[in-house]
């Protein structure tokens, strides 16, 4: 019996035990020696063999839980075993466990799609899995937007660019598979082969990404990033959203530290602890990024100079008018791109309702009163200015429930309203 045949027989025996209701943990102990010889990355390929031998999909799907357990044990060999529950890395790894199970299930159904008489049923199952996989764009968004900047600060450029490229390719393939499935529901015979091939390719790509994250990226991050950096990542990650529940709240002892506040130098003792795959890719010709962010004005989300603020307002496709809590106009902007209503510096200090014709004065006052009272957070209106179609949005500006003022935003949407098909033709999928 070949090594591969031995692994197949071992998994068959495990399946029999699973069918009897034996818990995963007990099987892990009972078949410890056998399982240690099977990499979790091999299981999908062994499962393909089982499908060809006629083992039912429902039985093989039971191996997914075993796969997750094996993967978890496999990854405990690295330095992530000390990551506390609720920590961003812990939660990202938990997301990968879910993603791994979905990818493996996708592969199983894809294999069955071309070798079963229940193709329509399997296609529906694949469609459901694809819908669930789309949620995991958030997993990659957290890594791309929250974690990669800390590597780049240290001069580590290749790893983020390569990984982001692979993540992006995977999302494109997911979108392509979704489009094929839609066609498949209309003509399954025509598209069944291409759907199966694309689904299996996508499954392999996802599992490859999981391996790269868990065995190379995450252990490296655990070595390189400080608690303050993780604190900042965790704050932002909760805003973006985790795909798993946070059962234990991680409480960092350090204050949040953003990438531009970090000294990007890597210490020798850190380098010694990095996975060899990371060292060989990331540490050649390192030049830490020491750029200092400057600005006269510090905002919650960054810094700008006064000149930059004024220029930004001029280059927005909308124009705004702001009145304070006393309903007095204190600021307005003029767009160099699209013009709205005529205003001049003489309105500064003027009552907001007096900036409108008398016939609209009560209307404007009622809108402001509704916003102030909390009956509405915003009001939207459409009007015409000559032959132009204008959208007006009036927003209540609040801080912790306190009413600060009223913001009126004016946007010229003539092109969108008059030429919707032309606008649609300009849409590109990024």
N, C-alpha and C positions, 0 to 999 in steps of 0.2 A: 504494500500500500504506500502510495506517494505521500509526501508531507501535506500536499493540498487535500488529497482524499482523506487523510487523517483528520484534518481540521473540519472538513465537511461532516464526517461521521460524528465528531465531537459535538458540533452544533446541532446535529440531528438528535443526539441523545439529550442535549440541553432542552431542545424544543419539546421532546416527549415529557420531560420533567415540568416544563412550564405549562404544558397542557394539563398536567395533573394538579396544577395550582401551587407548585413549590415556589416559595418566595425567591426573588432575585438574590437577596443576601445569602440565602442558604446555598443556592447554586454557585455563587461566587466562591464559597468555601469548598463545596464538594468537588468542583471542577477546577480548583485553583491551579494545579499543575498544567492542565490542558490550556486554560485560558491565558496563562502567562506566555504561552507560545503563540498566541494569536494577537496580533496588533489590532487595536480598534479600527485602524485604517484599512485593515484587510476584510473586515466583516462585510461591507457592502458587496465586495467581489465574491465572497463565499455565498452570500445570499442569492446572488445571481445564479450560481450553480444550483442552489436548492430549488429555485423557481423552475429551472430547466428540467429538474427531476420530478416536477409535478407537486411539490409541497405547496399547500394553499397559501394565498396571500395573508389570510387572517392569522395563520400560524407563524409565518415569517415575521409579520409585524410585531409579534411578541418579543422578537430579538432586539427591537429598537431600545427598549428599556435596558436590556443587558448591555447594548452598545454604549449607552450614556454612562452606565456604571463603570464599564471598562475604561472609557475615555477619562472619566474622573480619576480613577486609580492611576491610569497611565500618566496623567498630567501632575499627579501628586509627587512624581519623581523630581519635579522642578522646584524652584524656590518659592512658588506661590502657596505652599502649604501653610505659611505663616500669615497669610492675608486675613484680617479679621472680617467677620460677617458684617454685611452692610457697607463695606468699603467699595469704592467704585470698581476696582478690579474684581472683587468677589461677585458683584452684580453683573459685570460684563461677561464673566465666565459662566454665570448662570444663564445668561442670554444665549451664550454659545451652546450650552447643553440643549436648550430648546431648539436652537437652530440646527444642531447636529441631528436631532431626532427627525425633524421635518425633512432635512436633506436626504437622510437615509430612507425615509418613507417614500419620498418622491422617486428615488431610484428604484425601489421595489415595485411601485405601481407602473413606472415607465417600462420596466422589464416585462411586467405582466401584460402591458397594453398590446404588445405585438405577438403574444403567445397565448392569448386567452380569447374565449368566445364572448366574454363579458366586457368588451372594449368600451362600450358606452359608460358602463358603471365605473370602470377604472379611469376614464377620461374625466368624469365628474369628480372623482377623488383627487386627481391631479390638479384640477381647477381649484378645488378647495385648498389644497396645499399651497398652490401659487398665491392665492389670496392672502394666506397667512404669512407667507414668505415676504410679501411686499411690506409688511409691518417692520421687518428687520432692516429696512433702510435707516431707521432711527439708530440701530446699533452702530452702523458704520458712520453715520453722521456724528455721533458722539466721539468716535475715535478720530475722525478727520478734523473736526472743528475744535475739540477740547484737548486732545492728547498730542496730536502731531505738532502743534505750535511749541510745545515744551521740548520736543526733540530738535526742531529747527533752531530753537534758541541756543542749543548746544552745538550747532553746526552739523547736526545729523540730518542730511537732506535726502539721501538716496532711499532710505527705508520708507519714510512717509510717501514719497512720490511713487515708488514701486507698489506699495500696498494700496494706496488710493487708486492707482491705475487698475489693479486687479479687482478691487471692490467695485469700481465704476463699470468695468467690463461685465462683472457678475450681475449688476443691476440692469444693464442693457440686455443681457441674455434673458433675464427674468421677464423684462418687458416683451422681448421677442417671443418667448414661450407663451406668454399670456395672449398675444395676438394670434399665434398658431392655434391655440386651444379654441379661441372664438371661431376660427374658421373650421376647426375640427368638429364642432357641434353641428355645423351645417353639412359637412361632408367628411365623415370620419375616415372613410376608406382612402381618400386622397391624401390626408394629412397625418395619418396614424404613425407612419414611420418617422417622419420629420419631428413630430411631437415627442415621440419616445427618445429619439437621439438627442434632441435639445434638452429634454428633461434630465437625461443621464449625464450629459455634459455639465449642466447647471449644478446637479448634485455633487459631482466631482469637484467643481470649482469652489462650492461653498465649503465642503469638507477640507479642501486645501487651505482656504482662508482661515478656517478655525484652527487648523494645525499651526499655521504661521503665527497666529495671534497667541495661542496658548503656549506653544513651545519656544517661541523666539521673542515676540513683541512684549507680551505681558511680563515675563520674567525680567526682561531688560528694563522695562518701566519701573518695576518694583525696586530694582537696584538704583536707578538714576534719579527718580523723582522724590522730592521731599514731602513731608506731611502737609506743609502749607500749599504746595502745588496740587496735591490730591484734594485738599479742602476746596480749592477754587474749582477743580474739575467736578467735584460732587455737587456743588451748588448749581453749576450750569447744567449738569446732566439731569438733575431733577426737574429743571425747567423744560428741557427737551423731552424728558420722559424715559423712564426705564421700562423694559418689556417684561420685567418680572417684579413680583411684589417685594417690598422692602420690609422684611419681617423684623429685622434688628437695625435700629438707627445707629450708624457710625458717627461718633462724636470726636472730630479731630481736636487736638490740643493746640494746634498752630493756626494762626490767622491765614485766610486765603491769600495765595501768592500767584499773581498773573504772570504769563510768560515774559512780558517786557520788564518785570521786576526781578527776574531771575539772573543770577550770575551763571553763565552757560559753561563754565569750565568744568570738565569731568576729572574727578580725582583718580589717582592710580589704583587705589583700593576698590573703586567702583568698576574700573575696567577689568580687573582680575575676576570679578564676580559675574561678568556678563556672559551669556551663552556664546559659544564659539561662532555660531552662525551669524549672530548679530555683530560681533567684533569684526569678522572678515568683511562684512558689507558696509558697516556704518562708520568705522573709526579711521578710515583712510583720509588723510589730508583734512583733518577737522579744523574748522575756523569758527569758533563760537560767535554768535550774533550779539554784538554789544551795542546795537542801536538804541538810542535813548529817545523815548517818546516825549514830545514837547507840546505845550499849548498853554495859552493864557487862561483858558477856562477848563476846569475839570468837571466832567459830567459823570453820571453813573456808569456810562458805557464808553468812556474814553476822554480824549483831550482835543480841543480845537483852539485856534487863535481867533480873535475877533474878526479879522479879515476873512478867515476861512468860513466862519459862520455866515457872514454877510454874503459871501460869494456862493455858498451852498444854497441859501435861500433863493438867490437870483437864478440858479440853474435847476431848480425843481420845476416839474411840469404843472405845479399847482401854485396858487397864490393864497396866502392866509391873512386873516385879520384877527387880532387878539384883543379882547377887552378884559380888564381885571374884574375882581369881585364886586367893584362898584359900578360895573357896566360902562367903564370909560375905556376908550380905545388907547392902548399903550404901544401897539406895534402892528405893522403890516409889512408884507413882502410883495415884491414885483418880480414876475418871472420873465426871463429873457427868451423862454421857449414858447410859452402860451399865455396870452393875456386874458384876464377876467374882467371884473368891473373896474371902472375908473376910480382911483383914490389918490389923495395927495397928503403931504405932511401936515396940512392944516386940520386933518381929522384927529391928530394925536390929542388926547384929553377930551374928545367929544363923546357924548353919550352914544352908545352903539345903535340904539333905535333911531337916532337922529341922522344916522348915515344912510338911511333909507327914505323913500318917498313917504309923505304923510299917510297915504292910503295903506301903507304896509307897517306903520308904526305900531299899531295894536297887535298885529300878527307877530312882529319881531319880539315885542314885549312878552306875549304869551309863550313864545318858544323859549325865551330866556327863563321865564318863571317855571316852566315845566322842567327844564334842565336843573335849575337851582333846587327845586323841591325834590328831585330824585325820581320824578315820574318817568323820566327818560334819560338815557346817557348820551344819545345823539339823535338828531333829526336829519333826514335826507330829503332834498327837494331837487326837482329838475325844472329848468326854465330856458328861455331863449333870449339871446342878445343879438338882435339883428337876425342873420341867418345861422348864427352859431348856437349849438346846444350846450348848455352849461349845467353841470351838477354842483349843487351846493350842499355841503355837509356841515352842520353846526354841532359842536361837541362840547360837553361839560368837562372841564379840566379840574380834576380833584387830586388831592394828596392826602392819603389816609382818611378819606371821607370828607375832608375840608374842601369847600368849593373855592377854587383859585380864580377861575374866570371862564370866559366863553371863547372858543376857537371856531372861526368860520373859515372853511376851506372851499375854494372855488376851482373847478377843473373843467377845461374845455374838452368835451367828449364828442364833438361834432363828427369826427372821422369814424368813431366806433358806432355811432347811431346811424349815420347815413350810408356807410359802406361796410356793413358787418361781414360780408363775404370776403371782401378784400383784406380786412383785418385778420380774418380767420386764416387766409392763405399765407399770412406772414408768420403764423405760429410755428415755432420750431421746438422739437422735443430735445431737451438738454440732458 
